[in-house]
């Protein structure tokens, strides 16, 4: 069959429906890369190490963070503790790698020009790339949570869960609260991913973009730790990240969570639009 | 019907340099258009503008009758392109790379993807190596894969930037035949190249870029008609032959060892040999030579095929 033999019947005006096919292909590339799988494996190691460390250490030697000392009471806390441990660096780093690579990686190897002449459409390309970043963030968080839950339940058992406010709740409610925490963290990482998407449209060096996003993330943590800058803290994306622990209060303390979601939404919106403004008019010379 | 490729005053300025300067391209439907010029003359920048990858500083572009970039989505899906060499994901196979690009096309049908991909791979002779990782491909195989990408969907216009780059003579011949097939099936083809002899063999029309300007454009015949033909008389009395040629009105006459040459000008070719014979000059051979594309090119640009700065 020749491609051109079909010319007579070619190019029917198909409705431009959004196709999940491009997104699947994008996810296939992300999760097909050994580097990314290795990164997810590293994320999974933390809850394993954490659970084993608590198991072998003598009970009652406490004094650690809330979650860690609670682990011996209910294995589900391994997942919460692992999320808390990985939130400042490991999870943002994983998202930064994917987000930094998103556009700059394609530009770097030259595939961007072929995607655009297909035509994939510039806005559609950015939307697909960002959807893939969000899904990767969700998978990364779930890897930590699921491995933590499995490890915790197998080493410490489940059963009723004592919340931070002291009241008891059922195992099922605990899992639901863990799911809420995962979603909250995914949204926060998604906002960081939007920053990464924007930086990625500025350069053809994926590593440079990743380093820049990691630096931005660390910088926000540093600024958040300087008490003289407390007027700035509510405006920092990372300031609200640890609020995910509020899902363990009874009732769930929604003030900081709500503020955190709003901050993340604004960051995501602003940087996504900045990425779009930059990319939609950019000369592709790579 | 509008020309498949038409630009008016197309200009691109980078910070200091004017890469493309007032180019008016006109590629007629069904043509195989050779887009020529030395490295750095603005060919690739022009092609990138045609494909909406970079935006012009000034000027208008119409592709398949549609203004660019306003209707680029509609136009581009009828255009197959190879831009500045192949570029694919190194750790994916050739087939997986094509599947990736096909998935990015919102108009392609996923149910026919596998058969279209194999047909395109077969057409460029890459089917046997389709499962190999791209990084293991030779330059020629990479080039073929890029051409296969341009053939994934039925196209009305193909824009191929240096399609034979890195191919062996056999591959070059195959690509030339492929381009001929595509053109005879009704597609318009724009081929940029720096290999003049190759363009001469496959193109019906030619545009010559030099230092950002389109210095000449037209059918191959028109372009060659603009320059003069030369005649060569093989003889054992070259001096006498040269005298006759001069008397007939030929210019630039020279007598060399064993032959005489001259520029034909307006002299009728048919008068030359009888005149030589009348003067008893033995004519051992007589040839009229049209200028090669390279001669045309040199006469247009005033220089050889060097990099312009």
Boltz contact constraints between the chains, C-beta under 6 A:
constraints:
  - contact:
      token1: [A, 1]
      token2: [B, 119]
      max_distance: 6.0
  - contact:
      token1: [A, 3]
      token2: [B, 151]
      max_distance: 6.0
  - contact:
      token1: [A, 3]
      token2: [B, 154]
      max_distance: 6.0
  - contact:
      token1: [A, 4]
      token2: [B, 182]
      max_distance: 6.0
  - contact:
      token1: [A, 4]
      token2: [B, 185]
      max_distance: 6.0
  - contact:
      token1: [A, 4]
      token2: [B, 187]
      max_distance: 6.0
  - contact:
      token1: [A, 6]
      token2: [B, 154]
      max_distance: 6.0
  - contact:
      token1: [A, 7]
      token2: [B, 154]
      max_distance: 6.0
  - contact:
      token1: [A, 7]
      token2: [B, 186]
      max_distance: 6.0
  - contact:
      token1: [A, 10]
      token2: [B, 154]
      max_distance: 6.0
  - contact:
      token1: [A, 11]
      token2: [B, 78]
      max_distance: 6.0
  - contact:
      token1: [A, 14]
      token2: [B, 107]
      max_distance: 6.0
  - contact:
      token1: [A, 16]
      token2: [B, 106]
      max_distance: 6.0
  - contact:
      token1: [A, 19]
      token2: [B, 106]
      max_distance: 6.0
  - contact:
      token1: [A, 21]
      token2: [B, 103]
      max_distance: 6.0
  - contact:
      token1: [A, 21]
      token2: [B, 110]
      max_distance: 6.0
  - contact:
      token1: [A, 22]
      token2: [B, 103]
      max_distance: 6.0
  - contact:
      token1: [A, 22]
      token2: [B, 104]
      max_distance: 6.0
  - contact:
      token1: [A, 25]
      token2: [B, 100]
      max_distance: 6.0
  - contact:
      token1: [A, 25]
      token2: [B, 103]
      max_distance: 6.0
  - contact:
      token1: [A, 109]
      token2: [B, 87]
      max_distance: 6.0
  - contact:
      token1: [A, 110]
      token2: [B, 87]
      max_distance: 6.0
  - contact:
      token1: [A, 111]
      token2: [B, 87]
      max_distance: 6.0
  - contact:
      token1: [A, 113]
      token2: [B, 53]
      max_distance: 6.0
  - contact:
      token1: [A, 113]
      token2: [B, 83]
      max_distance: 6.0
  - contact:
      token1: [A, 115]
      token2: [B, 104]
      max_distance: 6.0
  - contact:
      token1: [A, 117]
      token2: [B, 51]
      max_distance: 6.0
  - contact:
      token1: [A, 117]
      token2: [B, 76]
      max_distance: 6.0
  - contact:
      token1: [A, 117]
      token2: [B, 81]
      max_distance: 6.0
  - contact:
      token1: [A, 118]
      token2: [B, 101]
      max_distance: 6.0
  - contact:
      token1: [A, 118]
      token2: [B, 104]
      max_distance: 6.0
  - contact:
      token1: [A, 118]
      token2: [B, 105]
      max_distance: 6.0
  - contact:
      token1: [A, 119]
      token2: [B, 73]
      max_distance: 6.0
  - contact:
      token1: [A, 119]
      token2: [B, 76]
      max_distance: 6.0
  - contact:
      token1: [A, 120]
      token2: [B, 104]
      max_distance: 6.0
  - contact:
      token1: [A, 283]
      token2: [B, 54]
      max_distance: 6.0
  - contact:
      token1: [A, 284]
      token2: [B, 53]
      max_distance: 6.0
